[in-house]
Amino acid sequence: MADLSFLGFLVLLLPLTLLLLLYLIVRPKPVRIPIKDRHVFITGGSSGIGLALAHQAAKEGARVSILARSGKKLEEAKQSIQLATGIEVATYSADVRDFDAVKTALDEAGPVDVLVVNQGVFVPGELEVQSLDEVRLMIDVNIIGSFHMIKAALPLIKKRQNGGPASIALMSSQAGQVGIYGYTAYSASKFGLRGLAEALQQEVIADDIHVSLIFPPDTETPGLEEENKRRPRLTSIIAASSGAMKADEVAKKALDGIKSGSFIVPCNSEGFLLSIATAGLSPQRSVLMAFVEVVAAGLIRFVALCFQWNWYGSIEKWHAQGKTLVSLGRLSITVDCTSFVSIHCAHHGMCLNFSAIIDDFHFDKKIFLVDICQGHKGQGIRSPWCLIWLHLVAGLQQVLIMQTSESLRLVNIAKSLSFGLQTDFRISLEETRFHATSGFCFLILGRWNMGNHQGG
């Protein structure tokens, strides 16, 4: 009994000792950065996350300035913020690649308390086929543009009027935490922000300036659908996720992180795990988060290795695919490469997601319905797992299928369906109503081979 008591004491003592040690050594120290009645300057503020951040900062009583290239979009953003909050917003039209234009805009804006470097350009593609002009564009906007903004703003931040703690926040990406196939140039431009942020924090901490690095996932912004049209199909397999976040959700996470002075600001659960996996030598203000990073480091590394195993396995399967011809009744499908399919089953509020690699579809209709069978006895149209949603990455076609028989056959369409990549939709089939949500799965769990099936 005494041995058990001593063991229990050690189990309690060790984490408490670690917490005490972390309390003594974590740097920088915790800080709160107020927003109300302070000047918040946001680049890329005319749309997407930047506009959502401007709305939220204005609602919290900040004096907001936004900078972007398009004067028309700036005026529309200004009116939307004023209409929603009643706050007057200053707008500045400039290209972040032009240092003189950026400096002129900031000098006109005056002292800054919170700078949010939010501009960004994303052009997906394998390095071998991507043009150098596209690579330079991402480097110039995402990295050089950030240097321009910070260098021009630093003197104005140091001249801030109330002398309270200030913030410089950089909008990175989860592609700035882990490299992904097809994101070679983009990931390089976002990884660069981390080195910038870590070194900059050491340089400005004596001036009570606190750096935050924000890592949003795919976000529902005006450019997302167009970007996804160019995303390589293999990228969609490896970078599969649970779906895009709304810009307002990302903005709230970002602003909360800025106000708490957090150096790493994840925006969802996947980002939280990535922040632990990639903590490295980055600053950490929170004793509790430091404790989690230390304790969970080994386990998270194992999970990361599982993801790498999964991704490289997908790459091997992708390159191992052959060429076949598939016929679905009246629809002839010529196959010349491979395609990723995200499948979503719904039943009484429960969802099952899995992914697959099948032969690439080339067809003359964007939306169609087919019947399909999983080979389970008794599975008919009224099966509880009846509706499956397929997203063919090639051409961004959306396909709905039902489980009925052991063949694939075309079903007549009642009416044309059209919806975007991240759109929710509902469709009624055989007196049963299901709900499917567009988006990619986070984990690949299965593989289908639909070659050699003949339609009825």
Secondary structure, DSSP 4 states (H G I P E B T S, - for coil): -HHHHHHHHHHHHHHHHHHHHHHHH-SSPP-----TTSEEEEETTTSHHHHHHHHHHHHTT-EEEEEES-HHHHHHHHHHHHHHH---EEEEE--TT-HHHHHHHHHHH---SEEEE---------TTTS-HHHHHHHIIIIIIHHHHHHHHHHHHHHT-SS---EEEEEE--GGGTS--TT-HHHHHHHHHHHHHHHHHHHHHGGGTEEEEEEE--SEE-TTHHHHHHHS-HHHHHHT--S-PEEHHHHHHHHHHHHHTT-SEEE-SHHHHHHHHHT-TT-----HHHHHHHHHHHHHHHHHHHHHHHHHHHHHHHHHH----EEEETTEEEE-SSEEEEEEEEEETTEEEEEEEEEEPP--S-SEEEEEE----TT--TT-SS-EEEEEETGGGEEEEEEE-SSS-EEE--SS-----TT-EEEEEETTEEEEEE-S--SS-------TT-B--
